[in-house]
């Protein structure tokens, strides 16, 4: 599968308990799941949300207050029905609560 993070944008600053995460995902065997993962500080590839497919992408909300303020990399992981995995390019997000 191929995936990319749509929201937030690269180098965005986020805060609060309802940060919207959105990814694009497609694959030859149909995408069955999209997860968002965060790396930075003491976190490495930490799962912060599992998305639900909507008409305009894969959405979930993230409570950014669960991680310390700082700069992180955010990626989306897409899985298909054959259990193949695609990983997006990393974007940078700054948590500022």
VOPAKOL-242817 format. One record per residue: residue number from 1; z, y negated, x of N, C-alpha, C in turn. Coordinates in steps of 0.05 Angstrom, whole numbers, plus 5000, padded with zeros to 4 digits. Layout:
# residues N
{rec NUM {Z Y X} {Z Y X} {Z Y X}}
...
END
This chain:
# residues 97
{rec 1 {5000 5024 5017} {5000 5000 5000} {5000 4975 5017}}
{rec 2 {4990 4953 5006} {4990 4927 5019} {5008 4909 5002}}
{rec 3 {5025 4894 5016} {5043 4876 5002} {5047 4850 5018}}
{rec 4 {5054 4829 5003} {5061 4803 5016} {5081 4789 4999}}
{rec 5 {5098 4774 5012} {5118 4757 4998} {5104 4732 4989}}
{rec 6 {5106 4726 4963} {5095 4702 4951} {5115 4680 4948}}
{rec 7 {5139 4687 4940} {5161 4668 4935} {5187 4680 4946}}
{rec 8 {5201 4666 4962} {5198 4638 4970} {5175 4636 4991}}
{rec 9 {5167 4611 4997} {5147 4607 5017} {5159 4609 5045}}
{rec 10 {5142 4612 5065} {5151 4613 5092} {5165 4587 5100}}
{rec 11 {5187 4590 5114} {5204 4567 5123} {5219 4553 5100}}
{rec 12 {5221 4567 5077} {5236 4555 5055} {5266 4556 5060}}
{rec 13 {5280 4537 5047} {5309 4537 5046} {5317 4546 5019}}
{rec 14 {5336 4565 5017} {5344 4576 4991} {5375 4574 4989}}
{rec 15 {5384 4573 4964} {5413 4573 4959} {5418 4582 4930}}
{rec 16 {5442 4589 4925} {5450 4596 4898} {5450 4626 4892}}
{rec 17 {5456 4631 4867} {5459 4658 4858} {5434 4669 4844}}
{rec 18 {5414 4653 4840} {5390 4662 4827} {5364 4653 4842}}
{rec 19 {5361 4663 4866} {5337 4658 4882} {5315 4677 4873}}
{rec 20 {5293 4666 4863} {5271 4683 4854} {5255 4693 4878}}
{rec 21 {5251 4720 4878} {5234 4733 4898} {5210 4744 4884}}
{rec 22 {5186 4740 4895} {5162 4750 4883} {5144 4761 4905}}
{rec 23 {5132 4784 4900} {5113 4796 4920} {5088 4804 4905}}
{rec 24 {5067 4806 4921} {5041 4817 4913} {5041 4845 4924}}
{rec 25 {5030 4865 4910} {5028 4892 4921} {5006 4907 4907}}
{rec 26 {4991 4922 4923} {4969 4939 4912} {4966 4963 4930}}
{rec 27 {4954 4984 4919} {4950 5008 4935} {4931 5027 4920}}
{rec 28 {4919 5045 4936} {4900 5065 4925} {4913 5084 4905}}
{rec 29 {4939 5089 4908} {4953 5108 4891} {4971 5094 4872}}
{rec 30 {4968 5068 4868} {4985 5053 4849} {5012 5048 4862}}
{rec 31 {5021 5024 4860} {5047 5016 4871} {5069 5024 4850}}
{rec 32 {5089 5038 4859} {5110 5047 4841} {5137 5031 4845}}
{rec 33 {5139 5018 4869} {5165 5004 4874} {5160 4984 4896}}
{rec 34 {5173 4961 4893} {5173 4940 4914} {5202 4932 4919}}
{rec 35 {5210 4932 4944} {5237 4924 4953} {5234 4900 4971}}
{rec 36 {5255 4883 4971} {5257 4860 4989} {5279 4866 5009}}
{rec 37 {5273 4860 5035} {5292 4866 5056} {5296 4842 5074}}
{rec 38 {5320 4838 5083} {5328 4815 5099} {5338 4824 5126}}
{rec 39 {5330 4809 5147} {5340 4814 5174} {5348 4788 5187}}
{rec 40 {5371 4788 5200} {5381 4765 5214} {5412 4767 5216}}
{rec 41 {5423 4754 5236} {5452 4756 5240} {5460 4785 5243}}
{rec 42 {5479 4794 5227} {5488 4822 5229} {5472 4840 5210}}
{rec 43 {5452 4829 5196} {5436 4845 5178} {5410 4855 5192}}
{rec 44 {5404 4880 5187} {5378 4890 5197} {5365 4907 5175}}
{rec 45 {5343 4896 5164} {5329 4911 5144} {5346 4917 5119}}
{rec 46 {5364 4897 5112} {5382 4901 5090} {5368 4897 5063}}
{rec 47 {5371 4917 5045} {5360 4915 5019} {5374 4894 5002}}
{rec 48 {5359 4874 4993} {5371 4852 4977} {5361 4852 4948}}
{rec 49 {5341 4868 4942} {5331 4869 4915} {5308 4889 4911}}
{rec 50 {5308 4901 4887} {5285 4918 4879} {5271 4904 4856}}
{rec 51 {5245 4900 4859} {5230 4884 4841} {5221 4900 4816}}
{rec 52 {5215 4884 4795} {5203 4895 4771} {5175 4883 4769}}
{rec 53 {5156 4900 4762} {5128 4891 4759} {5125 4874 4734}}
{rec 54 {5113 4851 4738} {5107 4832 4716} {5077 4826 4718}}
{rec 55 {5066 4811 4700} {5037 4806 4701} {5028 4790 4725}}
{rec 56 {5047 4774 4737} {5040 4758 4760} {5053 4767 4786}}
{rec 57 {5060 4792 4789} {5071 4802 4813} {5096 4819 4809}}
{rec 58 {5111 4823 4830} {5135 4839 4829} {5159 4820 4834}}
{rec 59 {5176 4817 4814} {5197 4797 4814} {5225 4810 4814}}
{rec 60 {5244 4795 4827} {5272 4801 4824} {5287 4775 4831}}
{rec 61 {5312 4774 4825} {5329 4752 4833} {5349 4761 4854}}
{rec 62 {5356 4744 4872} {5374 4750 4894} {5397 4730 4894}}
{rec 63 {5421 4739 4897} {5445 4722 4900} {5448 4716 4930}}
{rec 64 {5438 4693 4938} {5438 4686 4967} {5466 4680 4978}}
{rec 65 {5486 4677 4960} {5513 4672 4969} {5526 4697 4981}}
{rec 66 {5512 4720 4979} {5523 4745 4990} {5518 4748 5020}}
{rec 67 {5504 4729 5032} {5499 4730 5061} {5508 4703 5073}}
{rec 68 {5516 4703 5098} {5524 4677 5111} {5500 4658 5113}}
{rec 69 {5506 4633 5114} {5485 4613 5118} {5471 4618 5145}}
{rec 70 {5446 4613 5147} {5431 4617 5171} {5402 4623 5165}}
{rec 71 {5387 4629 5186} {5358 4634 5184} {5353 4664 5186}}
{rec 72 {5337 4675 5168} {5332 4703 5166} {5301 4708 5164}}
{rec 73 {5294 4733 5168} {5266 4741 5161} {5268 4758 5136}}
{rec 74 {5248 4753 5118} {5247 4767 5093} {5220 4782 5092}}
{rec 75 {5221 4807 5083} {5197 4823 5080} {5198 4838 5054}}
{rec 76 {5174 4845 5043} {5172 4863 5020} {5162 4890 5030}}
{rec 77 {5172 4911 5018} {5163 4938 5023} {5152 4949 4997}}
{rec 78 {5127 4959 4998} {5115 4970 4974} {5111 5000 4978}}
{rec 79 {5117 5015 4957} {5114 5044 4957} {5094 5053 4935}}
{rec 80 {5079 5074 4941} {5060 5084 4921} {5068 5112 4911}}
{rec 81 {5053 5123 4893} {5060 5149 4881} {5058 5172 4901}}
{rec 82 {5044 5168 4924} {5043 5188 4945} {5066 5184 4965}}
{rec 83 {5085 5165 4959} {5108 5158 4976} {5099 5146 5002}}
{rec 84 {5076 5134 5003} {5068 5118 5026} {5081 5091 5024}}
{rec 85 {5086 5078 5047} {5100 5053 5047} {5083 5032 5062}}
{rec 86 {5082 5008 5051} {5069 4985 5064} {5090 4963 5067}}
{rec 87 {5089 4950 5090} {5109 4929 5096} {5094 4902 5100}}
{rec 88 {5104 4881 5088} {5091 4855 5090} {5097 4843 5117}}
{rec 89 {5081 4822 5122} {5088 4805 5145} {5115 4791 5139}}
{rec 90 {5130 4786 5160} {5156 4773 5156} {5153 4743 5151}}
{rec 91 {5169 4732 5133} {5170 4703 5130} {5198 4694 5138}}
{rec 92 {5201 4669 5144} {5227 4658 5151} {5239 4644 5128}}
{rec 93 {5265 4649 5122} {5279 4635 5101} {5306 4626 5112}}
{rec 94 {5315 4602 5105} {5341 4592 5113} {5359 4592 5089}}
{rec 95 {5381 4606 5091} {5402 4606 5070} {5420 4583 5075}}
{rec 96 {5423 4565 5055} {5439 4541 5058} {5456 4537 5033}}
{rec 97 {5478 4552 5032} {5496 4550 5009} {5519 4532 5014}}
END
